[in-house]
């Protein structure tokens, strides 16, 4: 880790910049920072400049580095890309009370982040958990959005598979916390690869079990997405990205969502990892969609 300096509310602030990130910053500048919201510190990174703000959110337990290559690509197309670490993830604070990790709480964080960025409207999106949080923001604050990019949303058809995966994990974090903590510490010692998706996944596996338990409990005990009725009222352009052969992110959920959203468009990925490992095709589609959103006259959505 090496010290570097950014700005927070107009004042210089010191952040710890990993050496690997410092090297990548030579290729494309990354601004790291944090802001205070409701007594907690939320971390973010910014790529690019300009008025076209694109906010993209990570998935469950991973962090912003998962989306860094996408951010670089879109920044090169004239967008100011903001990646937020939701509470409990990445460099953000990690309180141990589950109520901090409800979907509506995450959505409030995102709206506060948009305010902090000084943006009137943004294009908002995310992967998995990030897609669901984006939907929640669209249902409660549609006037802040130019459009949505929803990658692998988790909706009704995913519930049984998600329960089968995450309930045992929650039990392990509770009843086998000591060996889980040891394993997390060992994983944290592994060298990083320089691949954002891989390194983000390693950090997720190194998350302390008490944090994992709180996050999972908060996410699983509350509504994971707006109701179908609320989704039908989200009248902003939405690009929904999905793939087949994934029980937690079933293609049928994405198809249903596109039918429910008044301005939904479906984009089929070849696999779960296409946007991370072979991103050119999907990145081009996303960039074209975003270009089209900003080419339109400003139009504020209204709550149905």
C-alpha positions as CSV (number, residue, x, y, z in Angstrom):
1,X,0.0,0.0,0.0
2,X,1.2,3.5,-0.8
3,X,-0.3,6.8,0.4
4,X,-1.8,9.1,-2.1
5,X,-4.1,12.0,-1.9
6,X,-7.6,12.8,-3.3
7,X,-10.3,15.3,-2.5
8,X,-13.3,15.0,-0.2
9,X,-15.9,17.8,-0.2
10,X,-13.3,20.1,-1.7
11,X,-10.7,19.2,0.9
12,X,-7.6,17.0,0.5
13,X,-8.0,13.6,1.8
14,X,-5.5,10.7,2.2
15,X,-6.3,7.3,0.9
16,X,-4.3,4.1,0.7
17,X,-3.7,3.2,-2.9
18,X,-2.6,-0.5,-3.6
19,X,0.6,-0.7,-5.6
20,X,-1.2,-2.7,-8.3
21,X,-3.7,0.2,-8.6
22,X,-0.9,2.7,-8.7
23,X,0.6,0.9,-11.7
24,X,-2.8,0.7,-13.5
25,X,-3.3,4.4,-12.8
26,X,-0.4,5.0,-15.2
27,X,-2.6,3.6,-17.9
28,X,-5.9,5.3,-16.9
29,X,-6.3,7.7,-14.0
30,X,-8.4,6.5,-11.2
31,X,-9.7,8.8,-8.4
32,X,-10.2,7.1,-5.1
33,X,-12.3,8.6,-2.4
34,X,-14.9,8.2,0.3
35,X,-17.9,10.1,1.7
36,X,-19.9,9.9,4.9
37,X,-23.5,8.8,4.8
38,X,-25.6,8.1,7.9
39,X,-22.6,7.7,10.1
40,X,-20.7,5.3,7.8
41,X,-17.9,5.8,5.3
42,X,-18.7,4.7,1.8
43,X,-15.7,4.2,-0.7
44,X,-15.8,4.8,-4.4
45,X,-13.6,5.2,-7.4
46,X,-14.0,7.5,-10.4
47,X,-12.9,7.0,-14.0
48,X,-13.0,9.7,-16.7
49,X,-14.5,13.1,-16.8
50,X,-17.5,14.9,-18.1
51,X,-21.2,15.4,-17.5
52,X,-22.3,11.9,-18.6
53,X,-22.3,10.1,-15.3
54,X,-22.5,6.3,-15.2
55,X,-22.8,4.6,-11.8
56,X,-22.2,0.8,-11.7
57,X,-22.6,-1.4,-8.7
58,X,-20.9,-4.7,-7.8
59,X,-22.5,-8.0,-6.8
60,X,-22.9,-9.6,-3.4
61,X,-19.7,-9.7,-1.2
62,X,-17.4,-8.6,-4.1
63,X,-16.4,-5.0,-4.7
64,X,-15.8,-2.3,-7.3
65,X,-12.7,-3.9,-8.8
66,X,-15.0,-6.5,-10.4
67,X,-16.2,-3.7,-12.7
68,X,-13.0,-1.7,-13.2
69,X,-12.3,-2.8,-16.8
70,X,-15.8,-1.9,-17.8
71,X,-15.3,1.5,-16.1
72,X,-12.1,2.1,-18.1
73,X,-13.8,1.2,-21.4
74,X,-16.8,3.4,-20.8
75,X,-14.6,6.3,-19.5
76,X,-12.7,6.1,-22.8
77,X,-16.0,6.7,-24.6
78,X,-16.6,10.1,-22.8
79,X,-18.4,8.9,-19.6
80,X,-17.6,9.7,-16.0
81,X,-17.9,6.3,-14.5
82,X,-18.4,6.0,-10.7
83,X,-18.0,2.7,-8.9
84,X,-19.4,2.6,-5.4
85,X,-18.6,0.0,-2.7
86,X,-21.9,-0.6,-1.0
87,X,-21.8,-0.8,2.8
88,X,-20.2,-4.0,4.0
89,X,-18.2,-4.4,0.8
90,X,-14.7,-3.5,-0.5
91,X,-13.2,-0.4,1.2
92,X,-16.5,0.8,2.7
93,X,-17.3,0.4,6.4
94,X,-18.7,-3.0,7.5
95,X,-21.1,-2.6,10.4
96,X,-22.3,-5.9,12.0
97,X,-26.0,-5.2,12.2
98,X,-28.1,-6.8,9.5
99,X,-30.5,-3.9,9.1
100,X,-27.7,-2.0,7.3
101,X,-27.8,-4.4,4.4
102,X,-31.5,-4.3,3.4
103,X,-32.1,-3.5,-0.3
104,X,-33.8,-0.2,0.5
105,X,-30.8,0.8,2.7
106,X,-28.5,0.1,-0.2
107,X,-30.7,2.1,-2.5
108,X,-30.6,5.1,-0.1
109,X,-26.8,4.9,-0.2
110,X,-26.8,5.1,-4.0
111,X,-29.1,8.1,-4.1
112,X,-26.8,9.8,-1.5
113,X,-23.9,9.0,-3.8
114,X,-25.6,10.6,-6.8
115,X,-26.2,13.7,-4.6
116,X,-22.5,13.6,-3.5
117,X,-21.4,13.5,-7.2
118,X,-23.5,16.6,-7.9
119,X,-25.3,14.8,-10.7
120,X,-28.9,15.6,-11.6
121,X,-29.3,12.4,-13.5
122,X,-27.1,9.3,-14.1
123,X,-27.2,6.1,-15.9
124,X,-27.3,3.5,-13.2
125,X,-26.6,-0.2,-13.3
126,X,-24.9,-3.2,-11.7
127,X,-24.4,-6.9,-11.6
128,X,-26.6,-9.3,-9.5
129,X,-27.0,-7.5,-6.2
130,X,-26.1,-4.3,-8.0
131,X,-28.8,-4.8,-10.6
132,X,-31.4,-5.3,-7.8
133,X,-30.3,-2.2,-6.0
134,X,-30.5,-0.3,-9.2
135,X,-34.1,-1.5,-9.7
136,X,-34.9,-0.3,-6.1
137,X,-33.5,3.1,-6.9
138,X,-35.5,3.2,-10.1
139,X,-38.7,2.4,-8.2
140,X,-38.2,5.0,-5.6
141,X,-36.2,7.8,-7.3
142,X,-36.8,7.4,-11.1
143,X,-36.3,11.1,-11.7
144,X,-32.6,10.7,-11.0
145,X,-32.1,8.2,-13.8
146,X,-31.4,8.5,-17.5
147,X,-31.5,4.8,-17.9
148,X,-30.6,1.4,-16.4
149,X,-28.1,-1.3,-17.2
150,X,-29.1,-4.4,-15.3
151,X,-26.7,-7.3,-15.5
152,X,-27.9,-10.7,-14.1
153,X,-30.8,-9.5,-11.9
154,X,-32.0,-11.9,-9.2
155,X,-35.8,-12.2,-9.1
156,X,-38.6,-14.7,-8.5
157,X,-37.3,-17.7,-10.3
158,X,-33.9,-17.4,-8.6
159,X,-35.3,-17.7,-5.0
160,X,-35.0,-21.5,-4.6
161,X,-31.5,-21.7,-5.9
162,X,-30.4,-18.7,-3.9
163,X,-31.8,-20.2,-0.8
164,X,-29.9,-23.5,-1.4
165,X,-26.6,-21.6,-1.9
166,X,-26.8,-18.8,0.7
167,X,-28.6,-20.5,3.6
168,X,-25.9,-23.1,4.2
169,X,-23.3,-20.4,3.8
170,X,-25.1,-18.3,6.5
171,X,-25.1,-21.4,8.8
172,X,-21.4,-22.0,8.2
173,X,-20.6,-18.4,9.1
174,X,-22.6,-18.8,12.3
175,X,-21.7,-22.3,13.5
176,X,-18.2,-22.6,12.1
177,X,-17.0,-19.1,12.4
178,X,-13.6,-19.9,13.8
179,X,-12.4,-22.2,10.9
180,X,-14.1,-19.8,8.5
181,X,-12.2,-16.9,9.9
182,X,-8.9,-18.8,9.6
183,X,-9.7,-19.7,6.0
184,X,-10.5,-16.0,5.3
185,X,-7.2,-14.9,6.8
186,X,-5.3,-17.5,4.7
187,X,-7.0,-16.4,1.5
188,X,-6.2,-12.8,2.3
189,X,-2.5,-13.7,2.2
190,X,-2.7,-14.9,-1.4
191,X,-1.0,-12.7,-3.9
192,X,-3.2,-10.7,-6.2
193,X,-3.4,-11.5,-9.9
194,X,-4.0,-8.1,-11.5
195,X,-7.3,-9.4,-12.9
196,X,-10.0,-7.3,-11.4
197,X,-12.7,-10.0,-11.4
198,X,-10.3,-12.6,-9.8
199,X,-8.9,-10.2,-7.2
200,X,-12.4,-9.0,-6.3
201,X,-13.5,-12.6,-5.8
202,X,-10.5,-13.3,-3.6
203,X,-11.3,-10.4,-1.4
204,X,-14.8,-11.6,-1.1
205,X,-13.6,-15.0,0.1
206,X,-11.3,-13.2,2.6
207,X,-14.3,-11.3,4.1
208,X,-14.5,-11.9,7.9
209,X,-17.3,-14.4,8.7
210,X,-19.1,-12.0,11.0
211,X,-19.4,-9.5,8.1
212,X,-20.6,-12.2,5.7
213,X,-23.2,-13.3,8.2
214,X,-24.5,-9.7,8.7
215,X,-24.7,-9.0,5.0
216,X,-26.4,-12.3,4.1
217,X,-28.9,-11.9,6.9
218,X,-29.8,-8.4,5.9
219,X,-30.1,-9.2,2.2
220,X,-32.0,-12.5,2.6
221,X,-34.6,-11.3,5.3
222,X,-35.9,-8.3,3.3
223,X,-37.4,-7.9,-0.1
224,X,-34.7,-8.5,-2.7
225,X,-36.4,-6.5,-5.5
226,X,-39.4,-4.2,-6.1
227,X,-42.7,-5.8,-6.6
228,X,-43.9,-6.7,-10.1
229,X,-46.4,-3.8,-9.9
230,X,-43.6,-1.4,-9.0
231,X,-41.4,-2.7,-11.8
232,X,-44.2,-2.0,-14.3
233,X,-44.0,1.6,-13.2
234,X,-40.3,2.0,-13.9
235,X,-40.6,4.0,-17.1
236,X,-36.9,4.6,-18.0
237,X,-34.9,2.9,-20.7
238,X,-33.4,-0.3,-19.4
239,X,-30.8,-2.7,-20.9
240,X,-31.1,-6.1,-19.2
241,X,-28.1,-8.5,-19.7
242,X,-28.6,-12.2,-19.0
243,X,-27.3,-15.6,-19.9
244,X,-28.5,-19.2,-19.8
245,X,-27.3,-22.1,-17.5
246,X,-27.3,-20.1,-14.3
247,X,-29.7,-21.0,-11.5
248,X,-29.1,-18.0,-9.3
249,X,-29.5,-15.6,-12.3
250,X,-32.0,-17.5,-14.5
251,X,-32.6,-16.3,-18.0
252,X,-36.4,-16.5,-17.4
253,X,-36.1,-13.8,-14.7
254,X,-34.5,-11.4,-17.2
255,X,-37.1,-12.2,-19.9
256,X,-39.9,-11.5,-17.4
257,X,-38.2,-8.3,-16.3
258,X,-38.0,-7.0,-19.8
259,X,-41.7,-7.7,-20.3
260,X,-42.5,-5.9,-17.1
261,X,-40.4,-2.8,-17.8
262,X,-42.1,-0.4,-20.2
263,X,-38.8,0.4,-21.9
264,X,-36.9,-2.8,-21.3
265,X,-34.4,-4.4,-23.9
266,X,-32.8,-7.8,-23.5
267,X,-29.2,-8.5,-24.3
268,X,-28.1,-12.1,-24.2
269,X,-24.5,-12.8,-22.9
270,X,-22.7,-15.9,-24.0
271,X,-21.8,-16.8,-20.4
272,X,-21.7,-15.4,-16.9
273,X,-18.1,-14.4,-17.4
274,X,-18.3,-12.8,-20.9
275,X,-18.3,-9.2,-19.7
276,X,-15.3,-9.9,-17.4
277,X,-13.1,-12.2,-19.6
278,X,-14.1,-11.4,-23.2
279,X,-15.8,-8.0,-22.9
280,X,-15.6,-6.4,-26.3
281,X,-19.0,-7.4,-27.6
282,X,-21.0,-6.6,-24.5
283,X,-19.0,-3.5,-23.7
284,X,-19.8,-2.2,-27.2
285,X,-23.5,-2.8,-26.7
286,X,-23.5,-1.1,-23.3
287,X,-21.6,1.9,-24.7
288,X,-24.0,2.3,-27.6
289,X,-27.0,2.1,-25.3
290,X,-25.5,4.8,-23.0
291,X,-24.6,7.0,-26.0
292,X,-28.2,6.8,-27.1
293,X,-29.5,7.8,-23.6
294,X,-27.4,11.0,-23.5
295,X,-28.3,11.8,-27.1
296,X,-31.9,12.2,-26.0
297,X,-33.3,15.5,-24.6
298,X,-33.5,15.5,-20.8
299,X,-36.7,14.0,-19.6
300,X,-37.4,13.4,-16.0
301,X,-39.3,10.2,-15.1
302,X,-42.1,10.4,-12.6
303,X,-43.2,8.0,-9.9
304,X,-46.1,6.0,-11.1
